[in-house]
């Protein structure tokens, strides 16, 4: 019980925005994971790039803010990975990145 009470009253506990902000941001990660099932032509390259920059900036903020917000950092590291995967899918679809060739002729 003492552990729960300490967490409840901590500077990054559920009574603060340091807790609820990251919890809301996990929606970006879940949406990105759900979008990985969609075809690459449904991906917006501009929006995905903006989300990558947004997550990079928020990762720096989460590391520099006092008290350090590890929950926000974990959320944006996860979002950065998902969005970079989506961006690579979009780039391959737009033929900016080389694709593996399935048919090899000798």
N, C-alpha and C positions, 0 to 999 in steps of 0.2 A: 504494500500500500504506500510505503514511503517513496518508493521509486516512481510510482504513478503521480503522486503529489508533487514530487520534485520536477517531473517532466511537465506537469500541468502548469506550474508556476515558473518555468524556466524562460529565459529571454527569447527562445525560439520555439516555445510550446504552443499549444492550440489556442491560447488566448491572444496570439499576436498574428500580424500579417506575415511574419517570417515563416509561419507554418501554413497558413491558408493560401498564400500566393503560390508556393510550389505545388500544393495539392491541386489548385485549379490549372496550373500549367501542365500537369500530367495529361490533360486532355489533348494537347498538341501531340504528345508522344503516341497516345492511343489512336488518334485520328491518322497519324502518319503510318502506323502499323496497319490499320484497316485499309488505307489507300494503297498499300503494297499489293493488294489483290486486284486492284483496278488496272486496266490497260495503260501503258505509258503515254498514250496520246491524251489521256485525261489529266495528266500532270501539268500544272502551270510552272514553267521554268522560272518565271519572275518571282512568283510567290514562294517557291521552294528556296530560291537564293536568298530572299529576304528573311525567311525563317532561319536559314543557316547563319546569317549575319546577326540576327536577333539573339539566337542562342549563344553565339560567341560573346556578344556583349554582356549578356546576362550571366554567363559563366564567370567572366571577369568580375562583375559586380558581386556575385555570390561569394567569390573568394576574397574580395577586398573589404566587404562590409563587416562591421563589428557589431554583434557577434557573428562570426563566420557562419554562413548558411549552407551547410552540407546538403540539406534536402533540396534546396534550389539548384545547387551545383550538380547533383546527381540527375535531377530532372532535365537540365539543359544539356548535359553530356549525352543523355539518352536521346533527347530530341535532335541534337546535332548529328548523331549517328544515323537516326532514321531519315532525317532530311537529306543527308549526304547520299544515302542509298537511293532515295527517290530522285535526287538530282542526277545521279549516275544513270538511272533508268531513263530519265528524260533525255540526257545527252546521248545515250546510245540510240534512242528512238529517233532523235534529230540527226543522227549520224555524225555527231561531233567526236565521239569516242569510237575507236575501232571495235568491231564485233567479232566474236569467234566465228570462224567459218565451219559449218557442219559438213559440207560436201568437199571432200579433198579428192582431187583427180590426179592421177599419176600419168 
